């Protein structure tokens, strides 16, 4: 059961300011407030205290408010962060907001603005957190390592948020390696994600568009009841990827959120409309891909440098330094898929001006 009072962490090296913010929030909103004079100990406090809002100064000894923002996003990208500073310049505001801050407040603080921002952001975050409790994720791929390449960072964020994850792989990838080896690699990756794995045995390079593919996906959807599905894009040169996409569009027609990920064989027509920051989860993605040793030895696109460079490229259209792109097929409520997107930590970006 959620506590009645909003929980707030306040960071400011000026005791008078920190006390003022604490007093206002406790008296006006009856918040439960914890105060830190610097970013030291922030990560531990957030994990133990589980705040609804973070209010931080921009300049402190031992770190900045932007450092606090980055740490908060690594823990939970939905966690609201309010940046406050005595430097009331456009440059500071732009830097803070581009870094993903939810609100920017200039000192001296207006108590009404502070109360309004904390109330609005804290209440919204609680609704988001509550909605995540009913979230279940299904990632569908034609071959072992497909979903890890496309949405490995996003899945790691889901895992961090405690979302139940299921991976459905339609073939064992016998044309690209030894099927038994790839099965063990898939199990190792699923174990890292704490995911349930369905590993089917359709013929690699000959996966059909209709049955049994549609029937398999429908069976798994009925069993795990996902609220979010990630699957191959239709814009792909590989026939198995296109077949799995088409089958999934039929089998997931009643799922609330469906999005398509990019594969190394995606065509230039791949046109994402959502860009999910995976900052804080890039190492987790590389570890997932590292499970597939039989492929990393022979596939250039699995080289860590290229994986990170690809994610860095897509950050041009979203927030953060590393991004995974998605073609959104269906988004019933507008709630984004990841934890930190928070889960969005992702950014919906209009297609205009991206080319």
N, C-alpha and C positions, 0 to 999 in steps of 0.2 A: 504494500500500500504506500502511495506517495505521501511524504510529509506535507502538512498544510503550508508551512512557511517555505518561501523560496530560499534556496541555499546560494550564497554569493561568496566568492573569493575576491578580496580587494588587495591589490599590490600597489604600494606607494612608499617611497623612502622618506617622505615627509610625514612625521607622526600626526601633525595637526590635520593634514588633508585626509589621511587614512581614517582618523578618528571621526572627522566630519562626515565622510562617506558612510562609515559604519553606523553612526548615530542616525543619519537621515533614513537609511534603509531599514534600520531596526524600528524606528518610531513610525515612519509613514507606511511601510509595507510589512512590518513584523518579520523581516528577513532573519535568517540564521546566517551570520556573517563571520568569516575567518579572514584575518589580515596577515599579510606578509610584507616585509620591508624590501624584499628583492626577489628575483626569480628563484633563488636557492630554496629548494624544498617544494617548489610548485608542483612538480609532477607527482610526487608522493602524496601531497595534500589532495590533489584532484582525484586521484585513484581511491583514496580513503574517504574523503568527504562527499564526493559525487555532487559537485555544485550544479546549479541551473544557469548561472551567469558568472563570467569573470570580468572584473573591472580593473584595468591596469593603467598605470602611468606609462608614458612613452620612454622616459629616461630615468634609469635607476642604476645604482652600483651593481656590478656583476651581471648586467644584461639590460635589454630594452623591452619595451612592450611588444615589439614585433617578435622578439625571441619567445616571449610568453605566448603570443598568438600561434607561433609555429608549434610549440609544445602542446598547446591545447588541441590543435588540429590533429596532431599525431595520436592523441588519446581518443578524441571523439570529434569528428569534423562538424557535427551539428552543435557542439557546445558554443553558445554565444560569447563573443569577446567584445567588450567596450573599451576603446582606447581613449585615454584622457591625457591632455598635455597643456602646459602653460604656453607652448609655442603655437599660438593661434594663426598659423599660416596655412595657405592652401597646400604647400609642399608636404607638410606633415599629414594633413588630412588625406591627400592623394596616396601617399605611401602606405598609410594605415589601411585605407579602404581597398587598395589594390592587393594588399597582403591578405585580404579576406576578413578584415574586421567587420563586425556587424553594425557598429555605431562609433562615431567620433565625437567626443565632447571636449570643448575648450575650457581651460581654467581661466578665471574662477568659475567653478561649476554652478550652473543653475539647478537648484534642488528639484524643481519641477521636471526639468528635462531628464535628470538622473533617474528619478522615480518612474517616470513614464517609460524610459528605455529599459530599465531593469524589469519592470512589470510586464511589458510587451514581449521582450525577448525571452524572459524566463518562462512565461506561460506558454509561449509558442514551442519552446524547446521541450517542455514536459509533454505536450501533445505529440510532438514528433517521437519522443522516446517511447511513449505509450504505443504509438502506431508500430514502432519497430518490434515490439514484443510479439506481435502477431505475424511477423514477416518470415517467409520461407523462400529460399532461393534455389532455383534449378538452373544449372549451366549445362548446355547441350553442345556436344562436339561430335564430329564425324570420326576423329582419330584420337588416340592418346596424345596429350599435350596441346590440343587445339584450344581448349577453354583457358588453360594456363597462359598461353600466348596472348589470347584476346582480352581476357578480363582477370588475369592473375592478381593484379593489384586490387581491383575492386572486390574480388572474392576474399582476399586477405583482410580487407576492411570489414566485409560482412562477418568474417570469422571473429575479428576483434570485437565487433559489436554484439556477438553472441547469436547472430542469425543462423538458423539451421540451414545447412548447405547440402545440396545433392548434385552430384556430377553424373550425367548420363553420356556415355561414350558409345557410339553405335557400332564401331568396328575395333578390332585389336591391332590394326595398322600393320598387317602382315606384309604388305608390299613395301613398306618403308623400314622394315626391321624384323626381328624375331618376335613373334606374337607373345610368347611366354615372357620374354624380357620386358616388353612394353606393358604387359599386364602388371608385372611387379612394380614397374616405374609408376604406373597409374595409381596403384595402391599406396605407394610411398607418398605421392603428391596429395592424395585424398586424406591420408593420415595427418599431414602437416596442416591441412585446412580443417581438420576434424569434420570432414565431409563424408556423407554416405555415397558410395560409388556403385553405379549400375554399369557394368561393362558387357556390352552385347558382342555378337560375333558375326555381324553382317560382312559380306565380302568387300574388302578394301578395294576402292576404285569402282565398285559396282553397287553402291548403296542405292536402292530404288526410291523413287519419289513417293510412291504410294505405300501400300502394305508390302512387307511387314513393318516398314519404318514408321508409318503413321500409328499403327497399332501399338508398337513398342513405346513411342512417346506418350500416347494416350494412357497407356497402362501406368507409366511412371508418374504422369501428372495426376492421375486419379489416386495414386498411393500417397504421394508426398504433398499434394495440394499446394503448389507454390503460389506465392503472391507476385514473385518476380522471376522472369525467365530471361536468360542470355543465350543467344544462339548465333550461328553463322549468318552473315549477310548474303543476300541474293547476288550481290555484286562481287562475284568471285570466279576465278578461272577454273577452280577445282570442281569437278562434277559432283563429288561426294558432298562438298560444302553446300552447293546449290540444292542438292536433293534433300539434305537435312534441313536446310532453311525452309523449303517448300512444305515438307512434311510437318515441321514444327508449327508453321502458320496455321495448319489445319488443326493439329492436336492441342494447341495452346489458345484456341480462340476465346476461351472463357477466362483466361488469366488476366489479372488487372494490369500488370506491367510487363511488357515484352520489348526487348532491345537487342540489336544486332551488333556484334563486335567485328573488328578488323582482323583478318588473318594475313600471313605473308603473301598469299596468292590473291588478295583482294584487288579488284580492278580500280581504275581511276574513277569509276562511277560511284564507288563507296563514298557516301556523303553524310557524315555524322551531324547530328543536331544537338548532341549532349556531350559535354567534355568533363570527365570525372577526374578530379585531382587524386593522384595516388601517392602524393608526398607522404612519407612515413611508412609506405608499404612497398617501395621499390625493391628493397633488399628481400622482403618476403616473396615478391614475384620472382626474383632471380633464384631464390632457394627452391621454389616450386619447379621452375624450369630445370634447375640442376638435378632434379630427380630423374630426368629423362636422359640419362647418360648415353644411351645408344643413339640418340638423336643429336645431342650437343656436339658430338665428335664429328658429325658429317653435315650438319645444317648451319650454314653461315648466319641465317636469320635468328639463331638462338644465341649468338655471341652476346655476352652482357653489354658490350659497348653499343651494339646496334639496338638492342632492346631498350636501353636507356635513352639513346639518341632519338628513337621513334617516339617515346613518351615525351621527351623534351620538345620535339617538333610540335606535337599536338597541344602543348601548353600555350602556343600562340593564340588559341581560341578559347581558352578557359582560364582558371586561376591556378596558382601553384606552379612548380617547376616541372612536374611530370604528370602527364594526363593520359587516360585511356579514352578513346572516342567511341561513341555509340550512335547508331541509327535507331531512333526511338520509333517503334511500331505502334505501341499502345501505352498510354499512361493515364489510367482511369481517374486518378485523384490528384495528379501533379506532385505526389510525394516521390522524391528521388530514391534510388536504390541503395545507397551505401551508408555505413555508420558515420562515418565521420562526416558521406553524401548527405553525413552525415551527412552516406551514405552519403543533400547534394553537397556540400563541398563540391558537388558538381555544378557546372554552369550551363544553362540552356543558352545557346548562342544562335542568333538568327543566321541563316545561310548567306544573307547579303554581305558582300564584301570579303568572303572567305577565299575567293579565288583570285 
